[in-house]
Amino acid sequence: MTTNTLQLTSPTTAPAVNSALRELATAAANLVAAVSSSLFKKSAPRALTVFEEAEQVRMLAESYADSDRGFAADLFAAADRHEIQHGAK
């Protein structure tokens, strides 16, 4: 027959363990927050180039080409003027 002995911690050590566990949980939460913020950084959107802006207007013009040819022609002309005035490079 075997005998098992159960040892209980004294009440004076329990607050120290609780405090250590609380500090560990806080440190873990801070670590997770730091890692997630560095992994999922959102960079500021870059500005479009003059050519990209003109291309967006041309795509809009193409969407109106069948329904309103005059408006589409105005948009194509505006895209061309934009590139010329702002010196597309």
N, C-alpha and C positions, 0 to 999 in steps of 0.2 A: 504494500500500500504506500502511495506517495502523499506527501503533504505539500500543499501550496500555501505560500505565505504572501499575503497581500499587504503592501506597504502604501500608506496614504501620505500624501504630502501635507505638511503642516500649513495652516491657513496663512502663515506669514510669507511663504514663498509663492502662493497663488497670485497675489497682485503683481509680483515681478514678472511672472509668466504672462499674465494678461497684458501688461504694459509692453513686453517684448513682442507679443503677437500683434498688438495694435500698431507698433512701429513698423513691423514687417509688412503688414497689410498696407500701411501708408506708403512705404517705400515701393512696394509692388505696384500700387496704383500710379505713383509718380513715374515709374519706369514704363509702364504701359502707355501712359499719356505722352511721354517724351518720344517713344518709339513710333507711335502712331502719327504724331504730328510731323516727325521727320520723314516718314515713309509716304505720307499722303499730303505733302505740301502742294498747295495750288499756286502756280505761278501766275503773274499778271498776264492777261492776254496781250499779245504783241500787236502793234499797229499794222494795219494792212498797207501794202505798198500801193502806189498810184495805179499800177497795172492791175492789181487784185481788185481795187475798188471799181475800176472801169469794167473789168470782167463781170463783176456782180451786176452792174447796171446792164451790161449786154445780155446776161442770162435773163434778167427781168424783161428786157425788150423782146427776147425770143419767146417768152411766155405770152406776150401780147400780140405777136406777129400775125396770128390767124384772126383774132377777134377785133383788133384795133390797129391797123397798119400805120396810121398817122402817128399815134402815140408811140408805137414801137420805133418808128423812124426818128422821132424826137429823142427817145432814150438812146438810140445808137449814136446820134449826133452829140448828145450830151456826154456820153462816154468818151468819144473821140476828143471833144473840146477839153475835157478834164485831163486827159493824157497830155495833150499839147500844152495846156496852160501850166500844168504842174511838172512838166518835164519828166515823163516816165523814162526810167533808166533801166 
